[in-house]
Amino acid sequence: MHFRLSLLMFLNFSILGAWMPLLAMFLKQLDCSPGQSAWIFASNALGAIVAPVLWGQIADRWLAAERCISICCLVGGGSLWLAAASTRPAEVFWSCLVFWMFFIPAISVSATLAFRHLRNPDKEYGRVRLWGTIGWIAIGWALTAGFRMQSRSQTELPDYADALRLGALCAWMTALYAWTLPHTPPVPRRESEPRTVRWWVAALDAPLAALQLFRNRSFSVLCGCLFVVYLTFTLSIQLTSPMIAKHLGVAQDWLPLLQTLAQSTEVATLALLPVLLVRLGQKGTMLLGLIAWTAALVVFSIGTPSLLVIASLALHGIFISGFLVAGQLYINRLARDDMRASVQGLIQLINGMGLLLGHFLVGWLRAIVADDYALAFLPGAVVAGVLVVVFSFGFHASRH
């Protein structure tokens, strides 16, 4: 079971690793303006706002999780292939929007499926999830090798559309593999619950049940922090590749390999996550992740020296494992079996709202600072520092 779930994570994140780190370069290749790029990046957020709640309801009530994953990856691969063939920003936007409308639910439902089949998710999920990071690294290395082989001279630039095509192929492979996963039907609703009007409204009952978790103060604080974290995360999504390529003078065909530095520490942190949760507790582990994220933004806002900026990419992995993945585990413990997919979908919706606002703010910042990417990172570093303080005082969870 560990192998099968690990392979699912490997394939899922290889889809993202193939093209997401290079999307900014692909849009630059199409001569997109900062405003057009902001809209295309915001397609991620728009998909995260709408799709996960719907697909969470489907996975919690109507359709087996593995079939949800297969359908989502099948459609997502097709939309990526269309995006790679597009030459106009509007075409890329609509293709990316369709991709995220289907692929974001695939990620959240995959996590739910893993939680259902692991005996002790707190101890086992980190070791399964780390294979997703390895998939991201492996596809980045493969893409770098492909770009290097295609490059006939030092002045020839890679065709970044190939990254999207590779992502589409990975998505179709995942769609096929999903049919081999253990059957994971919806969990029956508790018969002891009173059959109120809400009980009978099949299209809304799972999302409404998920909303009840906001009565828990720590859950509410975590959701607020996730919103702000993803608000700042858009800086990394839009500006990391251009900053490294232009300001640090890195050859563009080495970008996929270089950006896997973040995933290298993510693998190590995920492997150690059970130990960190025991030694530092839930709050301490998540606080470590937030501090790492703040430090990374501070370094990027300074912008020099080059080696320090590149090395700070490693802090991204600590942030993802320590805050985001550990937060998933905390949320999984709070949610009932029959609404876990909807709760994960609710979290994706909150993340998407942060991404949506963040992408437009970054587009506005880029128009102001032009190519001074380091200056654009400064507001994010300040906000992340405030977030560390808010989380320290507002979030409380047991060590177990």
Salt bridges, closest charged atoms under 4 A:
GLU66 OE2 - HIS183 ND1 2.71
GLU91 OE2 - ARG88 NH2 3.01
ASP122 OD2 - ARG333 NH1 2.82
GLU124 OE2 - HIS2 NE2 2.77
ASP162 OD1 - ARG165 NH1 2.79
GLU191 OE1 - ARG195 NH2 2.90
GLU193 OE2 - ARG336 NH2 3.13
ASP205 OD2 - ARG61 NE 2.94
ASP205 OD2 - ARG189 NH1 3.03
ASP253 OD2 - ARG148 NH1 2.83
GLU266 OE2 - ARG129 NH2 3.11
ASP337 OD1 - ARG340 NH1 2.76
ASP338 OD1 - ARG336 NE 2.85
ASP371 OD2 - LYS246 NZ 2.47
